[in-house]
């Protein structure tokens, strides 16, 4: 593995193969589709993984869609993503790609903040690729360095991560506020939560690892029997009183998380990116687009004032 990592072009072996396609996103998804159909066509399952700049997923979207339509099994990694890729400007900063991950049939999407979450997502994804009722997987990643937690990755946490989310800081029953964050903006959410708890000590901090899995579980539950089990997102949010508000934040379109207000009667202020990005320092861009801790605290204040 160390030898492989030292060479950008990879190394052919019986354990795998690296194929460099260059700037050819449509070809990438055509190849992923072909490799991902190896089991039904030839009786041998392959586990193809493709990487592409996240905003350029849309360049190959037609081939991507038809790959999922044919039930091709593959993992596509969109990275770097969002305005967190600060230096390269708007043409290289993805905005609506999380909505593709949410809406595309035959695809499950994840957006981790921490490396241990990604490891569990990869384990789940390789199983999902091989399952009879499985499908393709989209991992939306960032190259932003983030301090990693020192924690025991328990079985319960692993289940929460693959189901779509977990409380990094559980709220108390009397809380009036929950901060909800996905992906690279989690450090800003942690700082905002720290500031908020100086006045609202019961506030919680919810990490979303897969808005797709949360949404699908919720809609399946809504269509199921009235006495059926609650969805994962319902269980996460039921600890908040009906009068509580949610501040959601993602380095992508804010509507990606705004639907959380429909799960239970919670008000929401969704933060995110709804216009083209630009070149700049990461912290300056977060401030410009309302994704820094100050913007999250201001959104929380609005919820508290408007109660």
N, C-alpha and C positions, 0 to 999 in steps of 0.2 A: 504493500500500500504506500509506503514512504517513497518508493521509487516512482510509482505512478504519479504521486502528488508533485514530484519535482519536474515533471514534463507536461507542458500544457497540452500537447497533442495526444497524451495518453499512451497506452501500450496494449497491443493485441495479445490476448492470451486465451486459454480455454475457460477462464473465469469471466470473461466479458470483453466488450469491444467499445472503443470510443470513436464516434463518427462526427467529424467537423463539417457542418453544412454552411457556415458563413452567414451572411445576411440573407436568409432565405426562409422566412417564418412559415410560409405555406408548405414548403418542402418538409420542414420539421414536423408539422402535424400530419402530413401525408405519410411520412416515415413512421411516426409514432403509431398511427392507425394501422399500418401494415404489420409492424412488429407486434402490436397489441392484439392482432387477430390470429396470431400464430397457432394458438390452441385449437380453435374450431376448424381452422383450415388444414393444419398439419399435425395436430395431436401433441404438440409440445409447447408448453407455456413459457414465454419469455417475460421478463420484467423490465420493459424499456423505461428509461428516465430521460426526459428532455429538458434542457434549460434555455431560457430566453429572457431578454429584458422584459419586465412585466408590461410596460405600455405597448410592446410590440405583439402581444398576444392577439390584439385586434387585427393585426395584419394577416394572420392566418386563421381568422375566426370561422370562415366557411369550412375549411378542412377540419378544424377543431370540432365544429358542430357535427359534421358527418362522421367523424371518428367516434364521437360519443353515441350518435344515432345507431351505428353498427355494433355498439357494445365493445369497442376496442378497449383493451386494458393497458394503461400506461400512467406514469406520473409526469406531470409537467410542472417545472419549477419556474415561477416568475420572479426574477430577481436581477438587479435591484428594483425596488418599487417605491411609488409615491414621491412626494416632495422631499422625503428623507434623502433621496439622491440629489442633494441640494446643488452641487456644482454644475451639473450637466444641463440644467434648464428645462423648460416646459415640454419640449419635444421628447424628452427621455423620462418624464415623471408621470406615472400612471394615476388616473383619477377614478374611472368607473369600473376598473377591472374587478374589484370585489363584488360588484353587482353581476358580472358575468359568472363568477364562481357561485353566487347565490342562485341564479336563475337557470343555468345550463342543465338540462336533464342529462342523466347518465354520468354526472360528475359530482364529486365531493371535494369541497375546498376547505383549506385550513390556513390560518395566519398566526403563527406562534410569535411569542415575545422572547422566550427562553429556549436554550439549547436542549434541556431535558424534555421540554414539551415537544420539540421537533423530533427527538429520538422516538418518543412514543407514537407520534403521528406517522413516522416512517414504518414502524413495526405494524401499526394498524393498516397502513396503506398497502404493504406487501401482502398481507392477508386478504385485504379487500380486492386486490387485483386478481386473486386466485379463487375467490368465492363464487359459487354459482349465481348468487344474487348481487355480485359486486359491481364494480365499474371503474372508471378512470378517477384520478385524483389530481387536484391542483394545489400546490403549495406556494403561497404568496410570501416571499421572504424579503428581508432587508439586509443591506450591508452595514447598517448603523451599528457600531459597537455598543453593547448594553451590558451593564454589570449583571452578573449571573447570581441567582440566589443560592445560598448554602442550605439545602433542605433534603429531607428524605422523600424520595419520589415513591409514594405509597401506591398500592393498588387502587385505592379510592381516588387519589389524585389522577392516576392514569386514566381511569374511567371518565372522570369529569373532563379531562383534556380532550379525549376523543369524542365525548358527547357534545362538546362545544363550549364549555366554560366552567369557571370555579371562582369562589370568593377568595381572593388573596387576603383581604381583611374582611371577615364576616361582619355584617351589621348587627346592631342590637334591635330588639323589637320596637323600641321607642324612636328609632331613627327617622329623620325627615329627608334623608338624602342618600343616594348611591352614585358613585362614580363608576362608569363602565368604559373600559378601554380595550382595544385590540391591536396587537402588533407593536410596531416600532415606537408608538407614542406612549407606551406604558410608563417610562421614566417620568414623563411630564404628569401623568395621572397620579403616580405615587407622590410626587411633590405637591400637587394640588390637594390630594387627600390629606397629606400632612398638615398643610395650612388650614384646610377646612376643619379638621378635627380639633383645632385650637378653640373653635367656637361651637362646633357640632361633633362632640366626641363619639357619638354613636354611628357616624356615617360609615358605610361600607365601600369596598373597592372590588369590583367584579372584573375579572379577566375573561375576555371572549377569545377562544381559540378557534372556533369554527362557527361563524354566523350561519353558514349553510346547514350544518347539522342541527343547530338550535332551531332554525326556521322550519326545517323539514319535520323534525320531531314534534314541533308545536302544531303545524297544520295537520299532520297525521292524527294527533290527539284530538283536534277539533272535529275531524271527520269520523272519528271512532265512536264507540258507545259512550253514553253519558257517564256510566259507572266505570269506565276504563281508567287505566293508570294515568297520572298527570305526566306531561312532557317534562324534559329536563329543564327547559327554561322556566316553566311554571314553578317547578320546585325551587329553582334558584331565586325567583322573584317573590315567592310567597312569604319569605321572611321579612319583606318590607311592608309596612302598613300602607293602606290604600292612599293615604295622604302624602306619601313620600314622592320625591321627584328624582329623575335620572338625568345625569349628564353623560352623554355618550361621546366617544372620541375615537376616530380611526384616520389613518393617513390614506384617505380615499373619500369617495362621495358620502356625505353625512346620512343619506337615506339608507345606507347599508345597515345601520343600527337603529334608525328611528322607529322601525316597526315594533321595537320592544315595548313601546307605550301601549300597544294593542293587546299584549298578553294579559296584563292586569291593569286596573285603573290608575296607572302612574302617569304623571306628566313627564315630558322629556324635552331636553334641549340638546339637539344633535349637533356635534361639532365635526368638521371634516373639511374636505377640499371640493369646491364646486366650480372652480375656474382653473384656467391653465396655470401651470407652475412657472417658475422663473429661476434664473441662476442666483445663488446667494449662499450665505452662511446658513447652516441648518437651523440654528436657533433663531436667526433673523427671519427665516421663512416660516418657522412655526409661529412666530409672533405675528407676522403679516397675515397668515391664513387662519389665525385663531385656534392654534393647536398647542400653545404653550400653557404652562401651569396657570398663568395669570388669566387667560381666557377661560379655562375650566373653572377657576374660582369665581369669576364674574358670572358664568352661566349658573353656577350653584347659587349665587346670591340672588339672581333673577328668580329662580325657582322658589327660594325661601320667601322673597318679597311678594310674589304673586300667589301665594297660598290662599 
